[in-house]
Every structure is written in C-alpha cells, then in structure tokens.
Amino acid sequence: MEIALKLNPDKADIDAILLGLIAFNRERAGRDAGYQPFALHLMDPETGEPVGGLSGWQVFDWLFIELFHVPEALRGKGYGRALMQRAEAFGRECGAVGIWLDTFSFQARPFYEKLGFAVFGTIDDHPKGGARYFMQKRLDIPSTH
C-alpha cells in the first residue's frame, strides 16, 4: 500500500473515505448517523442573493456549525444572533442534544459565550500566538440566553 497526498480532492476522492466510515459508524453505533448538511443565508433584499450566513451539518444527535459569516456592514444589528437562534431552532426540530462549533481567538468567542456556548477544548498556538476554541451549547437543558 502507498500513501498518496491529493490537494483539492474531488467528490470521488472524499467518498472513497466517507462511504467506508459511514458503514463502520452504522455498524458500531447500531443506527444511521442521519447526516444532514444545512445552510442559513442572510439574503440581500435588493438582489435576492446570499451575502452571509452559516452552514454545517446535523449528525447523530448534534448540530455542527462549520462556517459562520456576517458581513462587516451588518454586524451589531442582530443578524448574527438571529442566525444562531434559527440554527438552535433547527437543532431542536431535529431532536439534537446540542450544537458545537469552533472559533479562533481573533473571531467570535465572546459572541458565542453571550449566546450560552462554553469552551470544551482549546488548541494553543493555532494560529501561532493565538488559539482555537471548541465550544458547545446543550439544547436539552433549559437556557437563560
């Protein structure tokens, strides 16, 4: 066997890994993971085009937020909070136990903490001189946020 590095893999490259992992997880967990990608967009009312939002997936009993962006001109106007509230509502609709995400020290940790997220892990020096925080919020526990 060889190990081959491929930059910018296509869907077939990813599926070669993913399909085996899905089968393994289904066998070990005794059920399908229920993988469901999703996106919530901020839509420009004039153009009808998305200008920001968030995306991620629901898998097993948790929602993962992979990407989150509110354009600078729209920050501080409640759009970020509204997106996160809609993501929480979607998580509850799916029966999710919680939501998790990650953020860098130069990004939005205080924002997420105001919404009730707590750090459960940290990678120091990612990037060098900074940190990457892994955060979660339980949906099965009543929140004060």
C-alpha positions as CSV (number, residue, x, y, z in Angstrom):
1,M,0.0,0.0,0.0
2,E,1.1,3.6,-0.7
3,I,0.0,6.8,0.9
4,A,-0.8,9.5,-1.7
5,L,-1.4,13.2,-0.9
6,K,-4.0,14.9,-3.1
7,L,-4.7,18.6,-2.8
8,N,-8.1,19.8,-3.7
9,P,-9.7,16.3,-3.7
10,D,-12.9,15.8,-5.7
11,K,-16.1,14.1,-4.5
12,A,-14.9,10.7,-5.6
13,D,-11.7,11.1,-3.5
14,I,-13.8,12.1,-0.4
15,D,-16.3,9.3,-1.0
16,A,-13.6,6.7,-1.0
17,I,-13.1,7.6,2.7
18,L,-16.6,8.7,3.7
19,L,-18.5,5.7,2.5
20,G,-16.3,3.3,4.5
21,L,-16.6,5.5,7.5
22,I,-20.4,5.7,7.3
23,A,-20.6,1.9,7.1
24,F,-18.3,1.5,10.1
25,N,-20.2,4.0,12.2
26,R,-23.6,2.5,11.3
27,E,-22.3,-0.9,12.4
28,R,-20.7,0.3,15.6
29,A,-23.5,2.8,16.6
30,G,-26.3,0.5,15.7
31,R,-28.0,3.2,13.6
32,D,-27.5,5.6,10.8
33,A,-25.8,8.9,11.7
34,G,-28.6,10.9,10.0
35,Y,-26.0,13.2,8.3
36,Q,-27.9,16.3,7.1
37,P,-26.0,19.3,5.7
38,F,-27.8,22.7,6.1
39,A,-27.3,26.4,5.4
40,L,-29.0,29.5,6.7
41,H,-28.4,32.6,4.5
42,L,-28.7,36.3,5.0
43,M,-30.4,37.4,1.8
44,D,-29.9,40.8,0.2
45,P,-33.4,42.2,-0.2
46,E,-32.4,44.1,-3.4
47,T,-30.6,41.4,-5.2
48,G,-32.1,38.3,-3.6
49,E,-28.5,36.9,-3.3
50,P,-27.0,35.5,-0.2
51,V,-24.4,37.8,1.5
52,G,-23.6,35.7,4.6
53,G,-25.0,33.2,6.9
54,L,-24.0,29.9,8.4
55,S,-23.6,26.3,7.4
56,G,-22.9,22.9,8.9
57,W,-24.5,19.6,9.4
58,Q,-26.6,17.5,11.8
59,V,-25.1,14.1,12.6
60,F,-26.1,11.7,15.3
61,D,-27.6,13.9,18.0
62,W,-25.6,17.1,17.5
63,L,-25.6,20.1,15.1
64,F,-22.1,21.2,14.0
65,I,-21.7,24.8,12.7
66,E,-18.8,24.7,10.3
67,L,-18.9,28.2,8.7
68,F,-20.4,31.4,10.0
69,H,-20.1,34.9,8.5
70,V,-21.9,38.2,8.8
71,P,-20.6,40.9,6.5
72,E,-19.0,43.8,8.5
73,A,-21.6,46.3,7.4
74,L,-24.3,44.1,9.0
75,R,-22.6,43.4,12.3
76,G,-24.1,44.7,15.5
77,K,-27.6,44.7,14.1
78,G,-28.8,41.4,15.5
79,Y,-28.3,39.3,12.3
80,G,-25.7,37.0,13.9
81,R,-27.9,36.4,16.9
82,A,-30.9,35.7,14.6
83,L,-28.9,33.2,12.6
84,M,-27.8,31.4,15.7
85,Q,-31.3,31.3,17.1
86,R,-32.6,29.9,13.8
87,A,-29.8,27.3,13.9
88,E,-30.9,26.4,17.5
89,A,-34.5,26.1,16.4
90,F,-33.4,23.8,13.6
91,G,-31.4,21.7,16.0
92,R,-34.4,21.4,18.3
93,E,-36.6,20.4,15.3
94,C,-34.0,17.6,14.5
95,G,-34.1,16.5,18.2
96,A,-30.4,17.5,18.6
97,V,-28.9,17.3,22.1
98,G,-26.7,20.3,21.4
99,I,-24.7,22.4,19.0
100,W,-20.9,22.6,18.7
101,L,-18.6,24.8,16.7
102,D,-15.0,26.2,16.7
103,T,-13.7,29.7,16.6
104,F,-10.3,31.4,16.6
105,S,-9.1,33.8,19.3
106,F,-9.4,36.7,16.8
107,Q,-13.0,35.7,15.9
108,A,-16.2,35.5,17.9
109,R,-15.7,33.6,21.2
110,P,-17.4,36.4,23.3
111,F,-20.3,36.5,20.9
112,Y,-20.9,32.7,21.3
113,E,-20.4,32.9,25.1
114,K,-23.2,35.6,25.2
115,L,-25.4,33.0,23.5
116,G,-24.7,30.4,26.1
117,F,-21.9,28.5,24.5
118,A,-19.0,27.2,26.7
119,V,-15.4,26.2,25.7
120,F,-14.8,22.4,26.0
121,G,-11.4,22.4,24.3
122,T,-8.6,24.6,23.2
123,I,-5.6,24.4,20.8
124,D,-3.0,26.9,21.7
125,D,-0.8,28.5,19.0
126,H,-3.4,27.9,16.3
127,P,-2.5,30.2,14.7
128,K,0.8,30.9,16.4
129,G,0.3,33.4,19.2
130,G,-3.5,32.7,19.2
131,A,-5.8,29.9,20.0
132,R,-8.7,27.9,18.5
133,Y,-11.6,27.2,20.8
134,F,-14.1,24.4,20.6
135,M,-17.5,25.4,22.0
136,Q,-20.8,23.7,22.8
137,K,-24.2,24.5,23.9
138,R,-26.7,21.9,25.1
139,L,-30.2,22.2,23.7
140,D,-31.6,19.6,26.1
141,I,-31.0,21.8,29.1
142,P,-33.1,25.0,29.6
143,S,-31.0,28.0,28.8
144,T,-31.1,31.5,30.2
145,H,-29.9,33.0,26.9
